[in-house]
């Protein structure tokens, strides 16, 4: 099986060297857990270290905020953007009165994403975050269906994809079982990674990874000056996941 190294220090040691190529991985966590940094670093390191173009799609954060966050780690994103190794795109959705209008908007956005992937021959893709769809689709049943269809359509791009998701407080209390807001995201993903922040400790847990004999332990990580650094030899107690 061909694997895609994330380039995040320490993480690939937990998953036999990298993510299975073409897989969709859910990265879940509470506020401040490091989901966005993890996803940004995946795109940045793919471009910088492996010459693999990547597309970062945000549903919530403004483009200027994302650029500022990346530059705060002294990442030279402009050079990579100029070389078409990295693109950042903000999904354009507006409130609509009907589910049909939302579906039409999402179809249009999927077409744009596919075109952008093709334009730079992207190998990596990030959607940050799928939880934000709940702002536009209030009905839970329709929301779950849309997320399921959206995730499946993304697989058609051929990219190795990260999907971030907020874990609500009530789900974070069910340690090791629920990694998403709506209860469907983890079932359409080929892998699930949980990030946890219980001040002052940060920890990571790989819940599943298709075709991978991944670590079954909880590991410590830090957010340092160059981004996330995971300590694969440092194992933590399950109680450290309480947020």
Buried (B, 14 or more C-beta within 10 A) or exposed (E): EEBBBBBBBBBBBBBBEBBBEBBBBBBBBBEEBBBBBBBBBBBBBBBBEBEBBBBBBBBBBEEEEBBEBBEEBEBEBEEBBEEEBBBBBBBEBEEBEEBEEBBEBBEEBBEBBBEBBEEBEBBBBBBBBBBBBBEBBEEEEEBBBBBBBBBEBBBEBBBBBBBBBBBBEEBBEEBEEBBBBBEBBBEBBBBBBBBBBBEEEBBBBBBBBBEBEBBEBBBBBBBEEEBBBBBBEEBBEEEBBEB
